[in-house]
Amino acid sequence: MKPEKIVLGIDPGTSVMGYGLIKIEGKKLTLLQFGVIHLKKYVGHELKLKKIFERVTSIIEEFHPDEVALEAPFYGKNVQSMLKLGRAQGVAMSAALAREIPITEYAPKKVKQSVTGNGNASKEQVASMLQTLLSIKELPKMLDATDALAVAVCHHFQNGQAQSRAASWKSFVSDNPGRVK
């Protein structure tokens, strides 16, 4: 087992994308960096995606994370927004996959539950808990940064094991007999 590990957490977005890096030594967590990638200034979705890829790649090259944790898109009513968010997440994943870095996704409620003990916690509650946990002196104005940091911390707390999905339809059916007719 590696004595230390660096985890990059990403909160995907098409206007603002949060990122946070933590170093794990045994059970000790250390904040390395967190911030946001501003994308509103770029015209066109394709250019935003290019900037996401470039910025995530530069973060990976600077910090050499061992693992990447992403917040999975939540289900919304606006299909176009979901599509754009999924693309942003996919581009961030591609940057990590190009460097053969393992990726794990976490549902937003799982992240909040893991960090605060409450799956319905507000962004402010999550940020406050991280401030205590990681000795952050001053919280950022944009909480997308702390959201991304929360994904990295959740990944650590979950030991890199997201709730697994069934490997096949056959295993899903055998694991969930009451859900299949």
Secondary structure, DSSP 4 states (H G I P E B T S, - for coil): --SEEEEEEEE--SSEEEEEEEEEETTEEEEEEEEEEE-TTS-SHHHHHHHHHHHHHHHHHHH--SEEEEEPPPP-S-HHHHHHHHHHHHHHHHHHHTTT--EEEE-HHHHHHHHHS-TT--HHHHHHHHHHHTT-SS--SSTHHHHHHHHHHHHHHTTT-PPPPPSSHHHHHHH-GGG--
